[in-house]
Amino acid sequence: MRFTSRIARRASRTLYGPLESIYRRAERAQLSRGAVLEHIPPASKRGGGLGTTTYGEWAYTIGLFGSLIFRNLPKRPIRMLDVGCGVGRLYLAVKPYLSPSDHYTGIDIGESFIDICKRQYAASNISFVHTPNTNAFYTGSNSDDYTPWPFRDRSMNLVTALSVWTHLREEDWRFYLSEVSRVLAPKGRAIISFFIMDELYRPKEKRSQMSEFYPQREDKWIFDQPVYGSKHWKHPLDVSVPEVAIAVPKKVFDKEIAAAGLKVREYLSGQWKDQPGFFFQDVVVLEKM
């Protein structure tokens, strides 16, 4: 089934890629409220996880997270670190708010994504850095040899990460969270998405029918398989590797956040629980204590 799905996606991209390029050239003259949309990479260059394929998903994510970032902007100069930047969704979300004295840095373990960002975006106050850590979903392997991010302690006042912790096994989950805490200045904030099994997560109520809140079957998102023997980190049954999608219970999440020296400022539950939500994944605004 997964092989058939890959063929279908490839065929779709072959078809809509040229059509989208024509549409976007025609649409450019009509853009009145989305100046950054013209900087979305061409269809042939997009990648980096779910939600970075179609033009519509890009526009949706940029608008949604642009407003959330705006509500959590630190005092200038902004020093933003975008963890798992992919090919630049959240850079475009924050781009309208950056002044020449601010700085955005995107990091990713996918070297090809960093190369795309460097070719696609050009400004004196942005940089993109490849980090050599591993992940079975994105790099094909795991390692317990962690490389700290190449940034000084307390050097950032805003961190973002969209669909990163949702692909992290227990050891990686903690390492990345400790790095967020290390690089954040006191009172700095982090906007991170997760799969959190809270009181709204009711797997026994999920059915095989399509969800009302996202274009997938409800029972696709049942986290009941241990991730490499972990007691609390879980993944769905039908995945190629656990890192495709990983969730943690809310009690464990709360404990780990506190242990990292962070506190929850805002908790936005996701639509994956078949409930109305801010975004598909859970989005949490954290603050460094």
Long-range contacts (C-beta under 8 A, 24 or more apart in sequence): 2-240, 9-53, 13-43, 13-44, 13-53, 16-43, 16-54, 17-42, 17-43, 17-44, 20-55, 23-55, 24-55, 34-59, 34-62, 34-63, 35-96, 36-62, 36-92, 36-93, 36-95, 36-96, 37-62, 37-92, 39-92, 39-95, 39-120, 39-121, 40-92, 41-87, 41-88, 41-116, 41-120, 45-87, 45-116, 45-120, 46-87, 47-86, 47-87, 47-112, 47-113, 47-116, 48-86, 48-87, 48-108, 48-110, 48-113, 49-84, 49-86, 49-163, 49-167, 50-163, 51-89, 51-162, 51-163, 51-280, 52-86, 52-87, 52-89, 58-89, 58-92, 61-89, 61-93, 61-162, 62-89, 62-92, 62-93, 63-93, 64-278, 64-279, 65-89, 65-90, 65-93, 65-160, 65-162, 65-191, 66-93, 66-94, 66-96, 68-191, 68-278, 68-283, 68-285, 69-93, 69-94, 69-97, 69-158, 69-160, 69-191, 70-97, 72-158, 72-189, 72-191, 72-265, 72-285, 73-97, 73-158, 74-157, 74-158, 74-187, 74-188, 74-189, 75-157, 76-101, 76-102, 77-101, 77-102, 77-103, 78-102, 78-103, 78-104, 78-157, 78-158, 79-103, 79-155, 79-156, 79-157, 79-158, 79-185, 80-104, 80-105, 80-156, 80-157, 80-158, 80-159, 80-160, 81-105, 81-107, 81-149, 81-151, 81-156, 81-158, 81-159, 81-160, 81-183, 82-106, 82-107, 82-159, 82-160, 82-161, 83-107, 83-159, 83-160, 83-161, 83-164, 83-176, 83-180, 83-192, 84-108, 84-109, 84-161, 84-162, 84-163, 84-164, 85-113, 85-114, 85-117, 85-128, 86-110, 86-113, 86-162, 87-113, 87-116, 87-117, 87-120, 88-116, 88-117, 88-120, 88-121, 89-162, 90-160, 90-162, 91-117, 91-121, 91-126, 94-160, 98-123, 98-125, 98-126, 99-125, 100-124, 100-125, 101-125, 103-127, 105-129, 105-151, 105-156, 107-131, 107-149, 109-133, 109-134, 109-135, 109-138, 109-139, 110-138, 110-139, 133-172, 135-167, 135-168, 135-172, 135-243, 136-241, 136-242, 136-243, 137-167, 137-241, 137-243, 137-244, 138-167, 138-243, 142-169, 142-172, 144-171, 146-175, 148-179, 148-182, 149-179, 149-183, 151-183, 152-183, 153-182, 153-183, 154-182, 154-183, 154-184, 154-185, 154-186, 154-188, 155-183, 155-185, 156-183, 156-184, 156-185, 156-188, 157-184, 157-185, 157-187, 157-188, 157-189, 158-188, 158-189, 158-190, 158-191, 159-183, 159-184, 159-188, 159-189, 159-190, 159-191, 159-192, 160-190, 160-191, 160-192, 161-190, 161-191, 161-192, 161-193, 162-193, 163-193, 163-281, 164-192, 164-193, 165-192, 165-193, 165-194, 165-246, 166-193, 166-194, 166-195, 166-245, 166-246, 166-247, 166-281, 167-243, 167-244, 167-245, 167-246, 168-243, 168-246, 169-227, 169-228, 169-230, 169-233, 169-242, 169-243, 169-246, 170-227, 170-228, 170-230, 170-232, 170-233, 173-233, 173-246, 173-248, 173-256, 174-256, 174-260, 177-256, 177-257, 177-260, 177-262, 178-260, 180-260, 180-262, 180-286, 181-260, 181-261, 181-262, 181-288, 184-262, 184-288, 185-288, 186-288, 186-289, 187-287, 187-288, 188-287, 188-288, 189-265, 189-285, 189-286, 189-287, 189-288, 190-262, 190-285, 190-286, 190-287, 190-288, 191-283, 191-284, 191-285, 191-286, 192-283, 192-284, 192-286, 193-270, 193-279, 193-281, 193-282, 193-283, 193-284, 194-247, 194-248, 194-253, 194-281, 194-282, 194-283, 194-284, 195-221, 195-223, 195-245, 195-246, 195-247, 195-248, 195-270, 195-272, 195-281, 195-282, 196-247, 196-248, 196-249, 196-250, 196-253, 196-269, 196-282, 196-284, 197-223, 197-234, 197-247, 197-248, 197-249, 197-250, 198-249, 198-250, 198-269, 198-273, 198-282, 199-250, 200-269, 200-273, 200-275, 201-247, 201-273, 202-273, 205-274, 206-274, 211-271, 211-274, 212-274, 213-271, 213-272, 213-274, 213-275, 213-276, 213-277, 214-271, 214-272, 214-280, 218-274, 221-245, 221-272, 221-273, 223-247, 257-286, 261-288, 261-289, 262-286, 262-287, 262-288, 262-289, 263-287, 263-289
